[in-house]
Amino acid sequence: MNPNPVRLHVISASVRPASAARPLAHWAATQARARFEVTPVDLAEIALPFLDEPEYASTGIYAHAHTRAWSALVDSADAFLFVLPMYNGGFTAPFKNAIDFLYREWQGKPAGLLSYSAGGSGGAPAGRMLRPVLESVGMVPAEASAAVPGITGLVTADGFRAPEGLAGELAAVLEELAALARTPVSA
Ligand SMILES: Cc1cc2nc3c(=O)[nH]c(=O)nc-3n(C[C@H](O)[C@H](O)[C@H](O)COP(=O)(O)O)c2cc1C
């Protein structure tokens, strides 16, 4: 067994009560466990308010317990897999808010994208929109990404039914994340 496994946080980036992110993230976390120490994170459970810190995140000065808890959780990750839906052509507002709460905690950490949507794009445009945001806070987005079109037909009472090929797409993202996590970011 690897004594120093890469700690991957699989983050469900949607807070909608019936979100498809949960079953999809559950499936993705199961795929990732062979290679990573996985922590599932559901933004709906984290329940952050709109950014309410008086100081800039870059100062690391946090007035609120919810920020300190979010900071500690993000700090404990070596890499992230974001499971994100597309809303009206972009990523969700609560996800952007959760990113904006912190700064140092994201820095230098690899991030993979698993997007989804009801339509045929699989949310890829939301992923493309997100990349410069991740880079702004110093994350290192993996070049490979995975996208799930037609999400509404793939989530049932039994969970997420992965379409053919998705496991391979996700494996490429996870492989890149593992490689990036082992490569120190130069200052
Ligand atoms: C506000 C909103 C906007 C949406 N916009 C799009 C869209 O632009 N393209 C698309 O294919 N699906 C769109 N959908 C459908 C979502 O991709 C689909 O319902 C997905 O399950 C939403 O993620 P969620 O279940 O985590 O909320 C939208 C859904 C919502 C709630």
PDBQT file of the ligand as one rigid body, heavy atoms in Angstrom, charges set to zero:
ROOT
HETATM    1  C1  LIG A 201     -30.655  27.168 -13.869  1.00  0.00    +0.000 C 
HETATM    2  C2  LIG A 201     -30.440  26.027 -14.827  1.00  0.00    +0.000 A 
HETATM    3  C3  LIG A 201     -29.895  26.297 -16.065  1.00  0.00    +0.000 A 
HETATM    4  C4  LIG A 201     -29.649  25.245 -16.967  1.00  0.00    +0.000 A 
HETATM    5  N1  LIG A 201     -29.053  25.529 -18.161  1.00  0.00    +0.000 NA
HETATM    6  C5  LIG A 201     -28.718  24.502 -18.982  1.00  0.00    +0.000 A 
HETATM    7  C6  LIG A 201     -27.999  24.756 -20.180  1.00  0.00    +0.000 A 
HETATM    8  O1  LIG A 201     -27.627  25.871 -20.505  1.00  0.00    +0.000 OA
HETATM    9  N2  LIG A 201     -27.703  23.699 -20.975  1.00  0.00    +0.000 N 
HETATM   10  C7  LIG A 201     -28.061  22.414 -20.650  1.00  0.00    +0.000 A 
HETATM   11  O2  LIG A 201     -27.781  21.488 -21.411  1.00  0.00    +0.000 OA
HETATM   12  N3  LIG A 201     -28.734  22.157 -19.503  1.00  0.00    +0.000 NA
HETATM   13  C8  LIG A 201     -29.069  23.167 -18.667  1.00  0.00    +0.000 A 
HETATM   14  N4  LIG A 201     -29.736  22.914 -17.498  1.00  0.00    +0.000 N 
HETATM   15  C9  LIG A 201     -30.049  21.529 -17.169  1.00  0.00    +0.000 C 
HETATM   16  C10 LIG A 201     -28.939  20.998 -16.255  1.00  0.00    +0.000 C 
HETATM   17  O3  LIG A 201     -27.724  20.793 -16.943  1.00  0.00    +0.000 OA
HETATM   18  C11 LIG A 201     -29.385  19.701 -15.593  1.00  0.00    +0.000 C 
HETATM   19  O4  LIG A 201     -30.668  19.881 -15.038  1.00  0.00    +0.000 OA
HETATM   20  C12 LIG A 201     -28.422  19.315 -14.492  1.00  0.00    +0.000 C 
HETATM   21  O5  LIG A 201     -28.918  18.184 -13.822  1.00  0.00    +0.000 OA
HETATM   22  C13 LIG A 201     -28.300  20.463 -13.512  1.00  0.00    +0.000 C 
HETATM   23  O6  LIG A 201     -27.396  20.165 -12.504  1.00  0.00    +0.000 OA
HETATM   24  P1  LIG A 201     -27.936  19.918 -11.030  1.00  0.00    +0.000 P 
HETATM   25  O7  LIG A 201     -28.779  18.680 -11.107  1.00  0.00    +0.000 OA
HETATM   26  O8  LIG A 201     -26.697  19.710 -10.229  1.00  0.00    +0.000 OA
HETATM   27  O9  LIG A 201     -28.699  21.113 -10.622  1.00  0.00    +0.000 OA
HETATM   28  C14 LIG A 201     -30.000  23.928 -16.618  1.00  0.00    +0.000 A 
HETATM   29  C15 LIG A 201     -30.565  23.677 -15.354  1.00  0.00    +0.000 A 
HETATM   30  C16 LIG A 201     -30.763  24.703 -14.459  1.00  0.00    +0.000 A 
HETATM   31  C17 LIG A 201     -31.335  24.395 -13.089  1.00  0.00    +0.000 C 
ENDROOT
TORSDOF 0
